[in-house]
Amino acid sequence: MKPFFISFTLFLVVISAFPALALQNDGKSDEAVLEDVDAAQALAIANQWKWSKKEIKSHVNSREVVFQFHGGKIKKIPLPEEKMVVAVAPYIRETHT
């Protein structure tokens, strides 16, 4: 159990340390930005886009990070099988906005 917590903590540190500047798309389409990214990068992009590209919806489940673009196109980035992501939604009156 201890190795799980260590690897999970390391995974969270990598995600939080990923620089936002590396996520700039240099003129690429939003879908093209997601080509050849791993799960940690996809989570960082989803977090950035939550505030900067509100028209793109994203969520994570037990197997993948899912992006839904305007027009209904969906892009899925698989999570590594040996890792797990826990999403926490703190709330006062509601769990989500």
mmCIF file as gemmi writes it, N, C-alpha and C atoms, coordinates in Angstrom:
data_model
loop_
_atom_site.group_PDB
_atom_site.id
_atom_site.type_symbol
_atom_site.label_atom_id
_atom_site.label_alt_id
_atom_site.label_comp_id
_atom_site.label_asym_id
_atom_site.label_entity_id
_atom_site.label_seq_id
_atom_site.pdbx_PDB_ins_code
_atom_site.Cartn_x
_atom_site.Cartn_y
_atom_site.Cartn_z
_atom_site.occupancy
_atom_site.B_iso_or_equiv
_atom_site.pdbx_formal_charge
_atom_site.auth_seq_id
_atom_site.auth_asym_id
_atom_site.pdbx_PDB_model_num
ATOM 1 N N . MET Axp A 1 ? 0.826 -1.19 0 1 0 ? 1 A 1
ATOM 2 C CA . MET Axp A 1 ? 0 0 0 1 0 ? 1 A 1
ATOM 3 C C . MET Axp A 1 ? 0.872 1.255 0 1 0 ? 1 A 1
ATOM 4 N N . LYS Axp A 2 ? 1.999 1.182 0.712 1 0 ? 2 A 1
ATOM 5 C CA . LYS Axp A 2 ? 2.888 2.339 0.782 1 0 ? 2 A 1
ATOM 6 C C . LYS Axp A 2 ? 3.441 2.719 -0.596 1 0 ? 2 A 1
ATOM 7 N N . PRO Axp A 3 ? 3.862 1.756 -1.436 1 0 ? 3 A 1
ATOM 8 C CA . PRO Axp A 3 ? 4.34 2.137 -2.779 1 0 ? 3 A 1
ATOM 9 C C . PRO Axp A 3 ? 3.259 2.829 -3.611 1 0 ? 3 A 1
ATOM 10 N N . PHE Axp A 4 ? 2.01 2.431 -3.411 1 0 ? 4 A 1
ATOM 11 C CA . PHE Axp A 4 ? 0.904 3.075 -4.13 1 0 ? 4 A 1
ATOM 12 C C . PHE Axp A 4 ? 0.826 4.55 -3.766 1 0 ? 4 A 1
ATOM 13 N N . PHE Axp A 5 ? 0.871 4.862 -2.483 1 0 ? 5 A 1
ATOM 14 C CA . PHE Axp A 5 ? 0.778 6.254 -2.046 1 0 ? 5 A 1
ATOM 15 C C . PHE Axp A 5 ? 1.978 7.067 -2.517 1 0 ? 5 A 1
ATOM 16 N N . ILE Axp A 6 ? 3.142 6.45 -2.511 1 0 ? 6 A 1
ATOM 17 C CA . ILE Axp A 6 ? 4.332 7.15 -2.984 1 0 ? 6 A 1
ATOM 18 C C . ILE Axp A 6 ? 4.211 7.453 -4.473 1 0 ? 6 A 1
ATOM 19 N N . SER Axp A 7 ? 3.798 6.456 -5.268 1 0 ? 7 A 1
ATOM 20 C CA . SER Axp A 7 ? 3.674 6.697 -6.708 1 0 ? 7 A 1
ATOM 21 C C . SER Axp A 7 ? 2.544 7.67 -7.011 1 0 ? 7 A 1
ATOM 22 N N . PHE Axp A 8 ? 1.456 7.599 -6.261 1 0 ? 8 A 1
ATOM 23 C CA . PHE Axp A 8 ? 0.345 8.531 -6.467 1 0 ? 8 A 1
ATOM 24 C C . PHE Axp A 8 ? 0.767 9.954 -6.123 1 0 ? 8 A 1
ATOM 25 N N . THR Axp A 9 ? 1.495 10.116 -5.019 1 0 ? 9 A 1
ATOM 26 C CA . THR Axp A 9 ? 1.984 11.436 -4.629 1 0 ? 9 A 1
ATOM 27 C C . THR Axp A 9 ? 2.942 11.979 -5.682 1 0 ? 9 A 1
ATOM 28 N N . LEU Axp A 10 ? 3.82 11.139 -6.177 1 0 ? 10 A 1
ATOM 29 C CA . LEU Axp A 10 ? 4.749 11.554 -7.223 1 0 ? 10 A 1
ATOM 30 C C . LEU Axp A 10 ? 3.992 11.98 -8.481 1 0 ? 10 A 1
ATOM 31 N N . PHE Axp A 11 ? 2.959 11.232 -8.83 1 0 ? 11 A 1
ATOM 32 C CA . PHE Axp A 11 ? 2.119 11.565 -9.987 1 0 ? 11 A 1
ATOM 33 C C . PHE Axp A 11 ? 1.491 12.948 -9.814 1 0 ? 11 A 1
ATOM 34 N N . LEU Axp A 12 ? 0.978 13.237 -8.618 1 0 ? 12 A 1
ATOM 35 C CA . LEU Axp A 12 ? 0.37 14.545 -8.356 1 0 ? 12 A 1
ATOM 36 C C . LEU Axp A 12 ? 1.403 15.668 -8.423 1 0 ? 12 A 1
ATOM 37 N N . VAL Axp A 13 ? 2.606 15.406 -7.923 1 0 ? 13 A 1
ATOM 38 C CA . VAL Axp A 13 ? 3.664 16.415 -7.97 1 0 ? 13 A 1
ATOM 39 C C . VAL Axp A 13 ? 4.029 16.728 -9.418 1 0 ? 13 A 1
ATOM 40 N N . VAL Axp A 14 ? 4.143 15.703 -10.242 1 0 ? 14 A 1
ATOM 41 C CA . VAL Axp A 14 ? 4.469 15.914 -11.654 1 0 ? 14 A 1
ATOM 42 C C . VAL Axp A 14 ? 3.393 16.746 -12.331 1 0 ? 14 A 1
ATOM 43 N N . ILE Axp A 15 ? 2.135 16.439 -12.045 1 0 ? 15 A 1
ATOM 44 C CA . ILE Axp A 15 ? 1.034 17.186 -12.655 1 0 ? 15 A 1
ATOM 45 C C . ILE Axp A 15 ? 1.067 18.646 -12.22 1 0 ? 15 A 1
ATOM 46 N N . SER Axp A 16 ? 1.246 18.882 -10.928 1 0 ? 16 A 1
ATOM 47 C CA . SER Axp A 16 ? 1.21 20.261 -10.438 1 0 ? 16 A 1
ATOM 48 C C . SER Axp A 16 ? 2.445 21.051 -10.851 1 0 ? 16 A 1
ATOM 49 N N . ALA Axp A 17 ? 3.553 20.382 -11.11 1 0 ? 17 A 1
ATOM 50 C CA . ALA Axp A 17 ? 4.78 21.079 -11.485 1 0 ? 17 A 1
ATOM 51 C C . ALA Axp A 17 ? 4.87 21.347 -12.982 1 0 ? 17 A 1
ATOM 52 N N . PHE Axp A 18 ? 3.971 20.771 -13.768 1 0 ? 18 A 1
ATOM 53 C CA . PHE Axp A 18 ? 4.011 20.94 -15.218 1 0 ? 18 A 1
ATOM 54 C C . PHE Axp A 18 ? 3.783 22.409 -15.556 1 0 ? 18 A 1
ATOM 55 N N . PRO Axp A 19 ? 4.724 23.06 -16.203 1 0 ? 19 A 1
ATOM 56 C CA . PRO Axp A 19 ? 4.592 24.502 -16.441 1 0 ? 19 A 1
ATOM 57 C C . PRO Axp A 19 ? 3.497 24.835 -17.452 1 0 ? 19 A 1
ATOM 58 N N . ALA Axp A 20 ? 2.719 25.84 -17.127 1 0 ? 20 A 1
ATOM 59 C CA . ALA Axp A 20 ? 1.628 26.267 -18.007 1 0 ? 20 A 1
ATOM 60 C C . ALA Axp A 20 ? 2.168 26.788 -19.334 1 0 ? 20 A 1
ATOM 61 N N . LEU Axp A 21 ? 3.374 27.316 -19.334 1 0 ? 21 A 1
ATOM 62 C CA . LEU Axp A 21 ? 3.933 27.828 -20.586 1 0 ? 21 A 1
ATOM 63 C C . LEU Axp A 21 ? 4.128 26.723 -21.614 1 0 ? 21 A 1
ATOM 64 N N . ALA Axp A 22 ? 4.384 25.52 -21.16 1 0 ? 22 A 1
ATOM 65 C CA . ALA Axp A 22 ? 4.563 24.408 -22.085 1 0 ? 22 A 1
ATOM 66 C C . ALA Axp A 22 ? 3.257 24.005 -22.742 1 0 ? 22 A 1
ATOM 67 N N . LEU Axp A 23 ? 2.15 24.493 -22.224 1 0 ? 23 A 1
ATOM 68 C CA . LEU Axp A 23 ? 0.845 24.134 -22.766 1 0 ? 23 A 1
ATOM 69 C C . LEU Axp A 23 ? 0.383 25.077 -23.868 1 0 ? 23 A 1
ATOM 70 N N . GLN Axp A 24 ? 1.133 26.12 -24.149 1 0 ? 24 A 1
ATOM 71 C CA . GLN Axp A 24 ? 0.726 27.031 -25.207 1 0 ? 24 A 1
ATOM 72 C C . GLN Axp A 24 ? 0.801 26.296 -26.534 1 0 ? 24 A 1
ATOM 73 N N . ASN Axp A 25 ? -0.194 26.553 -27.395 1 0 ? 25 A 1
ATOM 74 C CA . ASN Axp A 25 ? -0.318 25.706 -28.578 1 0 ? 25 A 1
ATOM 75 C C . ASN Axp A 25 ? 0.361 26.233 -29.835 1 0 ? 25 A 1
ATOM 76 N N . ASP Axp A 26 ? 0.967 27.397 -29.825 1 0 ? 26 A 1
ATOM 77 C CA . ASP Axp A 26 ? 1.723 27.917 -30.968 1 0 ? 26 A 1
ATOM 78 C C . ASP Axp A 26 ? 0.941 27.846 -32.274 1 0 ? 26 A 1
ATOM 79 N N . GLY Axp A 27 ? -0.343 28.202 -32.25 1 0 ? 27 A 1
ATOM 80 C CA . GLY Axp A 27 ? -1.154 28.245 -33.452 1 0 ? 27 A 1
ATOM 81 C C . GLY Axp A 27 ? -1.8 26.93 -33.842 1 0 ? 27 A 1
ATOM 82 N N . LYS Axp A 28 ? -1.549 25.868 -33.127 1 0 ? 28 A 1
ATOM 83 C CA . LYS Axp A 28 ? -2.177 24.584 -33.434 1 0 ? 28 A 1
ATOM 84 C C . LYS Axp A 28 ? -3.641 24.615 -33.028 1 0 ? 28 A 1
ATOM 85 N N . SER Axp A 29 ? -4.447 23.771 -33.674 1 0 ? 29 A 1
ATOM 86 C CA . SER Axp A 29 ? -5.835 23.643 -33.24 1 0 ? 29 A 1
ATOM 87 C C . SER Axp A 29 ? -5.846 22.98 -31.868 1 0 ? 29 A 1
ATOM 88 N N . ASP Axp A 30 ? -6.934 23.174 -31.149 1 0 ? 30 A 1
ATOM 89 C CA . ASP Axp A 30 ? -7.03 22.597 -29.807 1 0 ? 30 A 1
ATOM 90 C C . ASP Axp A 30 ? -6.905 21.077 -29.847 1 0 ? 30 A 1
ATOM 91 N N . GLU Axp A 31 ? -7.497 20.46 -30.859 1 0 ? 31 A 1
ATOM 92 C CA . GLU Axp A 31 ? -7.404 19 -30.977 1 0 ? 31 A 1
ATOM 93 C C . GLU Axp A 31 ? -5.969 18.566 -31.259 1 0 ? 31 A 1
ATOM 94 N N . ALA Axp A 32 ? -5.251 19.332 -32.068 1 0 ? 32 A 1
ATOM 95 C CA . ALA Axp A 32 ? -3.869 18.984 -32.401 1 0 ? 32 A 1
ATOM 96 C C . ALA Axp A 32 ? -2.954 19.081 -31.184 1 0 ? 32 A 1
ATOM 97 N N . VAL Axp A 33 ? -3.285 19.966 -30.248 1 0 ? 33 A 1
ATOM 98 C CA . VAL Axp A 33 ? -2.485 20.105 -29.028 1 0 ? 33 A 1
ATOM 99 C C . VAL Axp A 33 ? -2.474 18.79 -28.253 1 0 ? 33 A 1
ATOM 100 N N . LEU Axp A 34 ? -3.552 18.027 -28.35 1 0 ? 34 A 1
ATOM 101 C CA . LEU Axp A 34 ? -3.675 16.79 -27.578 1 0 ? 34 A 1
ATOM 102 C C . LEU Axp A 34 ? -3.015 15.583 -28.241 1 0 ? 34 A 1
ATOM 103 N N . GLU Axp A 35 ? -2.459 15.759 -29.426 1 0 ? 35 A 1
ATOM 104 C CA . GLU Axp A 35 ? -1.767 14.653 -30.081 1 0 ? 35 A 1
ATOM 105 C C . GLU Axp A 35 ? -0.455 14.371 -29.355 1 0 ? 35 A 1
ATOM 106 N N . ASP Axp A 36 ? -0.17 13.127 -29.127 1 0 ? 36 A 1
ATOM 107 C CA . ASP Axp A 36 ? 1.093 12.686 -28.517 1 0 ? 36 A 1
ATOM 108 C C . ASP Axp A 36 ? 1.351 13.26 -27.132 1 0 ? 36 A 1
ATOM 109 N N . VAL Axp A 37 ? 0.289 13.475 -26.333 1 0 ? 37 A 1
ATOM 110 C CA . VAL Axp A 37 ? 0.48 13.876 -24.941 1 0 ? 37 A 1
ATOM 111 C C . VAL Axp A 37 ? 0.174 12.68 -24.049 1 0 ? 37 A 1
ATOM 112 N N . ASP Axp A 38 ? 0.843 12.616 -22.91 1 0 ? 38 A 1
ATOM 113 C CA . ASP Axp A 38 ? 0.559 11.536 -21.968 1 0 ? 38 A 1
ATOM 114 C C . ASP Axp A 38 ? -0.533 11.987 -20.998 1 0 ? 38 A 1
ATOM 115 N N . ALA Axp A 39 ? -0.889 11.113 -20.081 1 0 ? 39 A 1
ATOM 116 C CA . ALA Axp A 39 ? -1.997 11.39 -19.16 1 0 ? 39 A 1
ATOM 117 C C . ALA Axp A 39 ? -1.706 12.59 -18.263 1 0 ? 39 A 1
ATOM 118 N N . ALA Axp A 40 ? -0.485 12.706 -17.761 1 0 ? 40 A 1
ATOM 119 C CA . ALA Axp A 40 ? -0.149 13.835 -16.887 1 0 ? 40 A 1
ATOM 120 C C . ALA Axp A 40 ? -0.268 15.15 -17.646 1 0 ? 40 A 1
ATOM 121 N N . GLN Axp A 41 ? 0.201 15.182 -18.881 1 0 ? 41 A 1
ATOM 122 C CA . GLN Axp A 41 ? 0.079 16.388 -19.696 1 0 ? 41 A 1
ATOM 123 C C . GLN Axp A 41 ? -1.39 16.683 -20.002 1 0 ? 41 A 1
ATOM 124 N N . ALA Axp A 42 ? -2.171 15.645 -20.288 1 0 ? 42 A 1
ATOM 125 C CA . ALA Axp A 42 ? -3.598 15.837 -20.581 1 0 ? 42 A 1
ATOM 126 C C . ALA Axp A 42 ? -4.331 16.419 -19.379 1 0 ? 42 A 1
ATOM 127 N N . LEU Axp A 43 ? -4.003 15.951 -18.182 1 0 ? 43 A 1
ATOM 128 C CA . LEU Axp A 43 ? -4.634 16.502 -16.977 1 0 ? 43 A 1
ATOM 129 C C . LEU Axp A 43 ? -4.254 17.968 -16.779 1 0 ? 43 A 1
ATOM 130 N N . ALA Axp A 44 ? -2.995 18.298 -17.036 1 0 ? 44 A 1
ATOM 131 C CA . ALA Axp A 44 ? -2.561 19.691 -16.905 1 0 ? 44 A 1
ATOM 132 C C . ALA Axp A 44 ? -3.257 20.579 -17.939 1 0 ? 44 A 1
ATOM 133 N N . ILE Axp A 45 ? -3.399 20.092 -19.162 1 0 ? 45 A 1
ATOM 134 C CA . ILE Axp A 45 ? -4.097 20.842 -20.208 1 0 ? 45 A 1
ATOM 135 C C . ILE Axp A 45 ? -5.561 21.02 -19.833 1 0 ? 45 A 1
ATOM 136 N N . ALA Axp A 46 ? -6.201 19.95 -19.352 1 0 ? 46 A 1
ATOM 137 C CA . ALA Axp A 46 ? -7.611 20.043 -18.942 1 0 ? 46 A 1
ATOM 138 C C . ALA Axp A 46 ? -7.783 21.078 -17.841 1 0 ? 46 A 1
ATOM 139 N N . ASN Axp A 47 ? -6.862 21.102 -16.897 1 0 ? 47 A 1
ATOM 140 C CA . ASN Axp A 47 ? -6.94 22.077 -15.81 1 0 ? 47 A 1
ATOM 141 C C . ASN Axp A 47 ? -6.789 23.503 -16.334 1 0 ? 47 A 1
ATOM 142 N N . GLN Axp A 48 ? -5.866 23.719 -17.247 1 0 ? 48 A 1
ATOM 143 C CA . GLN Axp A 48 ? -5.677 25.058 -17.822 1 0 ? 48 A 1
ATOM 144 C C . GLN Axp A 48 ? -6.893 25.462 -18.658 1 0 ? 48 A 1
ATOM 145 N N . TRP Axp A 49 ? -7.383 24.559 -19.488 1 0 ? 49 A 1
ATOM 146 C CA . TRP Axp A 49 ? -8.512 24.876 -20.369 1 0 ? 49 A 1
ATOM 147 C C . TRP Axp A 49 ? -9.806 25.101 -19.601 1 0 ? 49 A 1
ATOM 148 N N . LYS Axp A 50 ? -9.907 24.567 -18.396 1 0 ? 50 A 1
ATOM 149 C CA . LYS Axp A 50 ? -11.117 24.799 -17.595 1 0 ? 50 A 1
ATOM 150 C C . LYS Axp A 50 ? -11.353 26.292 -17.43 1 0 ? 50 A 1
ATOM 151 N N . TRP Axp A 51 ? -10.284 27.065 -17.357 1 0 ? 51 A 1
ATOM 152 C CA . TRP Axp A 51 ? -10.402 28.508 -17.155 1 0 ? 51 A 1
ATOM 153 C C . TRP Axp A 51 ? -10.228 29.301 -18.446 1 0 ? 51 A 1
ATOM 154 N N . SER Axp A 52 ? -9.415 28.816 -19.366 1 0 ? 52 A 1
ATOM 155 C CA . SER Axp A 52 ? -9.117 29.615 -20.557 1 0 ? 52 A 1
ATOM 156 C C . SER Axp A 52 ? -9.938 29.243 -21.791 1 0 ? 52 A 1
ATOM 157 N N . LYS Axp A 53 ? -10.482 28.037 -21.832 1 0 ? 53 A 1
ATOM 158 C CA . LYS Axp A 53 ? -11.269 27.58 -22.988 1 0 ? 53 A 1
ATOM 159 C C . LYS Axp A 53 ? -12.519 26.878 -22.474 1 0 ? 53 A 1
ATOM 160 N N . LYS Axp A 54 ? -13.419 27.663 -21.93 1 0 ? 54 A 1
ATOM 161 C CA . LYS Axp A 54 ? -14.604 27.106 -21.276 1 0 ? 54 A 1
ATOM 162 C C . LYS Axp A 54 ? -15.515 26.342 -22.224 1 0 ? 54 A 1
ATOM 163 N N . GLU Axp A 55 ? -15.374 26.552 -23.533 1 0 ? 55 A 1
ATOM 164 C CA . GLU Axp A 55 ? -16.212 25.827 -24.485 1 0 ? 55 A 1
ATOM 165 C C . GLU Axp A 55 ? -15.774 24.369 -24.646 1 0 ? 55 A 1
ATOM 166 N N . ILE Axp A 56 ? -14.567 24.047 -24.197 1 0 ? 56 A 1
ATOM 167 C CA . ILE Axp A 56 ? -14.078 22.669 -24.233 1 0 ? 56 A 1
ATOM 168 C C . ILE Axp A 56 ? -14.311 22.058 -22.862 1 0 ? 56 A 1
ATOM 169 N N . LYS Axp A 57 ? -15.077 20.99 -22.821 1 0 ? 57 A 1
ATOM 170 C CA . LYS Axp A 57 ? -15.388 20.311 -21.562 1 0 ? 57 A 1
ATOM 171 C C . LYS Axp A 57 ? -14.421 19.143 -21.386 1 0 ? 57 A 1
ATOM 172 N N . SER Axp A 58 ? -14.05 18.879 -20.156 1 0 ? 58 A 1
ATOM 173 C CA . SER Axp A 58 ? -13.168 17.745 -19.891 1 0 ? 58 A 1
ATOM 174 C C . SER Axp A 58 ? -13.53 17.108 -18.56 1 0 ? 58 A 1
ATOM 175 N N . HIS Axp A 59 ? -13.232 15.822 -18.469 1 0 ? 59 A 1
ATOM 176 C CA . HIS Axp A 59 ? -13.396 15.106 -17.211 1 0 ? 59 A 1
ATOM 177 C C . HIS Axp A 59 ? -12.456 13.905 -17.22 1 0 ? 59 A 1
ATOM 178 N N . VAL Axp A 60 ? -12.279 13.328 -16.057 1 0 ? 60 A 1
ATOM 179 C CA . VAL Axp A 60 ? -11.432 12.148 -15.933 1 0 ? 60 A 1
ATOM 180 C C . VAL Axp A 60 ? -12.261 11.037 -15.308 1 0 ? 60 A 1
ATOM 181 N N . ASN Axp A 61 ? -12.064 9.823 -15.791 1 0 ? 61 A 1
ATOM 182 C CA . ASN Axp A 61 ? -12.699 8.66 -15.175 1 0 ? 61 A 1
ATOM 183 C C . ASN Axp A 61 ? -11.599 7.662 -14.822 1 0 ? 61 A 1
ATOM 184 N N . SER Axp A 62 ? -11.961 6.458 -14.503 1 0 ? 62 A 1
ATOM 185 C CA . SER Axp A 62 ? -10.963 5.49 -14.036 1 0 ? 62 A 1
ATOM 186 C C . SER Axp A 62 ? -10.009 5.026 -15.132 1 0 ? 62 A 1
ATOM 187 N N . ARG Axp A 63 ? -10.328 5.288 -16.389 1 0 ? 63 A 1
ATOM 188 C CA . ARG Axp A 63 ? -9.495 4.8 -17.485 1 0 ? 63 A 1
ATOM 189 C C . ARG Axp A 63 ? -8.865 5.872 -18.355 1 0 ? 63 A 1
ATOM 190 N N . GLU Axp A 64 ? -9.449 7.099 -18.383 1 0 ? 64 A 1
ATOM 191 C CA . GLU Axp A 64 ? -8.98 8.072 -19.363 1 0 ? 64 A 1
ATOM 192 C C . GLU Axp A 64 ? -9.35 9.506 -18.997 1 0 ? 64 A 1
ATOM 193 N N . VAL Axp A 65 ? -8.646 10.442 -19.626 1 0 ? 65 A 1
ATOM 194 C CA . VAL Axp A 65 ? -9.002 11.859 -19.574 1 0 ? 65 A 1
ATOM 195 C C . VAL Axp A 65 ? -9.788 12.115 -20.852 1 0 ? 65 A 1
ATOM 196 N N . VAL Axp A 66 ? -10.982 12.693 -20.723 1 0 ? 66 A 1
ATOM 197 C CA . VAL Axp A 66 ? -11.88 12.866 -21.866 1 0 ? 66 A 1
ATOM 198 C C . VAL Axp A 66 ? -12.078 14.355 -22.134 1 0 ? 66 A 1
ATOM 199 N N . PHE Axp A 67 ? -11.879 14.754 -23.383 1 0 ? 67 A 1
ATOM 200 C CA . PHE Axp A 67 ? -12.119 16.128 -23.828 1 0 ? 67 A 1
ATOM 201 C C . PHE Axp A 67 ? -13.279 16.106 -24.809 1 0 ? 67 A 1
ATOM 202 N N . GLN Axp A 68 ? -14.231 17.029 -24.633 1 0 ? 68 A 1
ATOM 203 C CA . GLN Axp A 68 ? -15.331 17.157 -25.584 1 0 ? 68 A 1
ATOM 204 C C . GLN Axp A 68 ? -15.29 18.558 -26.181 1 0 ? 68 A 1
ATOM 205 N N . PHE Axp A 69 ? -15.138 18.599 -27.507 1 0 ? 69 A 1
ATOM 206 C CA . PHE Axp A 69 ? -15.023 19.856 -28.229 1 0 ? 69 A 1
ATOM 207 C C . PHE Axp A 69 ? -16.377 20.306 -28.749 1 0 ? 69 A 1
ATOM 208 N N . HIS Axp A 70 ? -16.436 21.588 -29.133 1 0 ? 70 A 1
ATOM 209 C CA . HIS Axp A 70 ? -17.641 22.134 -29.746 1 0 ? 70 A 1
ATOM 210 C C . HIS Axp A 70 ? -17.958 21.296 -30.986 1 0 ? 70 A 1
ATOM 211 N N . GLY Axp A 71 ? -19.196 20.946 -31.158 1 0 ? 71 A 1
ATOM 212 C CA . GLY Axp A 71 ? -19.584 20.098 -32.279 1 0 ? 71 A 1
ATOM 213 C C . GLY Axp A 71 ? -19.661 18.632 -31.895 1 0 ? 71 A 1
ATOM 214 N N . GLY Axp A 72 ? -19.287 18.306 -30.655 1 0 ? 72 A 1
ATOM 215 C CA . GLY Axp A 72 ? -19.439 16.944 -30.165 1 0 ? 72 A 1
ATOM 216 C C . GLY Axp A 72 ? -18.249 16.026 -30.337 1 0 ? 72 A 1
ATOM 217 N N . LYS Axp A 73 ? -17.177 16.471 -30.998 1 0 ? 73 A 1
ATOM 218 C CA . LYS Axp A 73 ? -16.01 15.608 -31.173 1 0 ? 73 A 1
ATOM 219 C C . LYS Axp A 73 ? -15.381 15.325 -29.814 1 0 ? 73 A 1
ATOM 220 N N . ILE Axp A 74 ? -14.994 14.068 -29.608 1 0 ? 74 A 1
ATOM 221 C CA . ILE Axp A 74 ? -14.433 13.636 -28.325 1 0 ? 74 A 1
ATOM 222 C C . ILE Axp A 74 ? -13.026 13.086 -28.538 1 0 ? 74 A 1
ATOM 223 N N . LYS Axp A 75 ? -12.116 13.466 -27.656 1 0 ? 75 A 1
ATOM 224 C CA . LYS Axp A 75 ? -10.743 12.952 -27.659 1 0 ? 75 A 1
ATOM 225 C C . LYS Axp A 75 ? -10.471 12.341 -26.291 1 0 ? 75 A 1
ATOM 226 N N . LYS Axp A 76 ? -9.972 11.096 -26.274 1 0 ? 76 A 1
ATOM 227 C CA . LYS Axp A 76 ? -9.69 10.397 -25.02 1 0 ? 76 A 1
ATOM 228 C C . LYS Axp A 76 ? -8.198 10.097 -24.924 1 0 ? 76 A 1
ATOM 229 N N . ILE Axp A 77 ? -7.626 10.41 -23.766 1 0 ? 77 A 1
ATOM 230 C CA . ILE Axp A 77 ? -6.218 10.121 -23.482 1 0 ? 77 A 1
ATOM 231 C C . ILE Axp A 77 ? -6.2 9.068 -22.372 1 0 ? 77 A 1
ATOM 232 N N . PRO Axp A 78 ? -5.674 7.874 -22.634 1 0 ? 78 A 1
ATOM 233 C CA . PRO Axp A 78 ? -5.702 6.818 -21.615 1 0 ? 78 A 1
ATOM 234 C C . PRO Axp A 78 ? -4.792 7.114 -20.426 1 0 ? 78 A 1
ATOM 235 N N . LEU Axp A 79 ? -5.253 6.705 -19.246 1 0 ? 79 A 1
ATOM 236 C CA . LEU Axp A 79 ? -4.438 6.792 -18.036 1 0 ? 79 A 1
ATOM 237 C C . LEU Axp A 79 ? -3.576 5.542 -17.947 1 0 ? 79 A 1
ATOM 238 N N . PRO Axp A 80 ? -2.409 5.636 -17.323 1 0 ? 80 A 1
ATOM 239 C CA . PRO Axp A 80 ? -1.596 4.434 -17.138 1 0 ? 80 A 1
ATOM 240 C C . PRO Axp A 80 ? -2.32 3.449 -16.22 1 0 ? 80 A 1
ATOM 241 N N . GLU Axp A 81 ? -2.202 2.172 -16.513 1 0 ? 81 A 1
ATOM 242 C CA . GLU Axp A 81 ? -2.907 1.16 -15.723 1 0 ? 81 A 1
ATOM 243 C C . GLU Axp A 81 ? -2.42 1.098 -14.283 1 0 ? 81 A 1
ATOM 244 N N . GLU Axp A 82 ? -1.158 1.44 -14.04 1 0 ? 82 A 1
ATOM 245 C CA . GLU Axp A 82 ? -0.605 1.328 -12.689 1 0 ? 82 A 1
ATOM 246 C C . GLU Axp A 82 ? -0.822 2.579 -11.844 1 0 ? 82 A 1
ATOM 247 N N . LYS Axp A 83 ? -1.5 3.578 -12.378 1 0 ? 83 A 1
ATOM 248 C CA . LYS Axp A 83 ? -1.764 4.818 -11.639 1 0 ? 83 A 1
ATOM 249 C C . LYS Axp A 83 ? -3.264 5.017 -11.481 1 0 ? 83 A 1
ATOM 250 N N . MET Axp A 84 ? -3.611 5.877 -10.533 1 0 ? 84 A 1
ATOM 251 C CA . MET Axp A 84 ? -5.007 6.196 -10.294 1 0 ? 84 A 1
ATOM 252 C C . MET Axp A 84 ? -5.111 7.694 -10.046 1 0 ? 84 A 1
ATOM 253 N N . VAL Axp A 85 ? -6.183 8.302 -10.532 1 0 ? 85 A 1
ATOM 254 C CA . VAL Axp A 85 ? -6.423 9.724 -10.315 1 0 ? 85 A 1
ATOM 255 C C . VAL Axp A 85 ? -7.64 9.856 -9.417 1 0 ? 85 A 1
ATOM 256 N N . VAL Axp A 86 ? -7.511 10.687 -8.404 1 0 ? 86 A 1
ATOM 257 C CA . VAL Axp A 86 ? -8.631 10.951 -7.508 1 0 ? 86 A 1
ATOM 258 C C . VAL Axp A 86 ? -9.021 12.409 -7.68 1 0 ? 86 A 1
ATOM 259 N N . ALA Axp A 87 ? -10.269 12.647 -8.063 1 0 ? 87 A 1
ATOM 260 C CA . ALA Axp A 87 ? -10.77 14.013 -8.217 1 0 ? 87 A 1
ATOM 261 C C . ALA Axp A 87 ? -11.579 14.362 -6.974 1 0 ? 87 A 1
ATOM 262 N N . VAL Axp A 88 ? -11.261 15.484 -6.372 1 0 ? 88 A 1
ATOM 263 C CA . VAL Axp A 88 ? -11.948 15.927 -5.164 1 0 ? 88 A 1
ATOM 264 C C . VAL Axp A 88 ? -12.691 17.214 -5.494 1 0 ? 88 A 1
ATOM 265 N N . ALA Axp A 89 ? -13.961 17.263 -5.13 1 0 ? 89 A 1
ATOM 266 C CA . ALA Axp A 89 ? -14.776 18.455 -5.389 1 0 ? 89 A 1
ATOM 267 C C . ALA Axp A 89 ? -15.198 19.06 -4.052 1 0 ? 89 A 1
ATOM 268 N N . PRO Axp A 90 ? -14.397 19.991 -3.529 1 0 ? 90 A 1
ATOM 269 C CA . PRO Axp A 90 ? -14.794 20.635 -2.276 1 0 ? 90 A 1
ATOM 270 C C . PRO Axp A 90 ? -16.027 21.502 -2.506 1 0 ? 90 A 1
ATOM 271 N N . TYR Axp A 91 ? -16.857 21.603 -1.517 1 0 ? 91 A 1
ATOM 272 C CA . TYR Axp A 91 ? -18.088 22.366 -1.707 1 0 ? 91 A 1
ATOM 273 C C . TYR Axp A 91 ? -18.57 22.986 -0.41 1 0 ? 91 A 1
ATOM 274 N N . ILE Axp A 92 ? -19.373 24.029 -0.545 1 0 ? 92 A 1
ATOM 275 C CA . ILE Axp A 92 ? -20.074 24.637 0.582 1 0 ? 92 A 1
ATOM 276 C C . ILE Axp A 92 ? -21.558 24.338 0.446 1 0 ? 92 A 1
ATOM 277 N N . ARG Axp A 93 ? -22.115 24.705 -0.715 1 0 ? 93 A 1
ATOM 278 C CA . ARG Axp A 93 ? -23.537 24.449 -0.973 1 0 ? 93 A 1
ATOM 279 C C . ARG Axp A 93 ? -23.759 23.447 -2.095 1 0 ? 93 A 1
ATOM 280 N N . GLU Axp A 94 ? -22.835 23.363 -3.045 1 0 ? 94 A 1
ATOM 281 C CA . GLU Axp A 94 ? -22.948 22.474 -4.192 1 0 ? 94 A 1
ATOM 282 C C . GLU Axp A 94 ? -21.612 21.787 -4.418 1 0 ? 94 A 1
ATOM 283 N N . THR Axp A 95 ? -21.638 20.664 -5.135 1 0 ? 95 A 1
ATOM 284 C CA . THR Axp A 95 ? -20.383 19.986 -5.429 1 0 ? 95 A 1
ATOM 285 C C . THR Axp A 95 ? -19.747 20.478 -6.713 1 0 ? 95 A 1
ATOM 286 N N . HIS Axp A 96 ? -20.531 21.008 -7.646 1 0 ? 96 A 1
ATOM 287 C CA . HIS Axp A 96 ? -19.994 21.488 -8.922 1 0 ? 96 A 1
ATOM 288 C C . HIS Axp A 96 ? -20.679 22.784 -9.317 1 0 ? 96 A 1
ATOM 289 N N . THR Axp A 97 ? -19.992 23.562 -10.15 1 0 ? 97 A 1
ATOM 290 C CA . THR Axp A 97 ? -20.588 24.817 -10.621 1 0 ? 97 A 1
ATOM 291 C C . THR Axp A 97 ? -21.325 24.604 -11.91 1 0 ? 97 A 1
